[in-house]
Amino acid sequence: MSQLEILDEIKKLPPDERYSIAEAVLQMDKQNAGKVKLESKLSRSERRKRAEKAAEALVEDYLNDSEVTAFTVLDGEDFLD
């Protein structure tokens, strides 16, 4: 569902339900902000370890799933003229 479709559906709700949804979305943003702050407080070596762990978890996908690497054909292309 697109953002516009979601907003159109929300407009159909009574005001108290719209307010409840807005509060829930703001709460999700606060939770995400906390996670971002936590990540930024990690040491460089800890961030590197986490990145390495994530890369190791995905290596099979990159090696065996052509959909994951489909856009690498553009690696040599210039983005801007």
Stockholm file with secondary structure:
# STOCKHOLM 1.0

chainA/1-81         MSQLEILDEIKKLPPDERYSIAEAVLQMDKQNAGKVKLESKLSRSERRKRAEKAAEALVEDYLNDSEVTAFTVLDGEDFLD
#=GR chainA/1-81 SS CCHHHHHHHHHTSCHHHHHHHHHHHHHHHHHHHHHHHHHHTSCHHHHHHHHHHHHHHHHHHHHHCTTTTGGGGGTTSCSCC
#=GC SS_cons        CCHHHHHHHHHTSCHHHHHHHHHHHHHHHHHHHHHHHHHHTSCHHHHHHHHHHHHHHHHHHHHHCTTTTGGGGGTTSCSCC
//
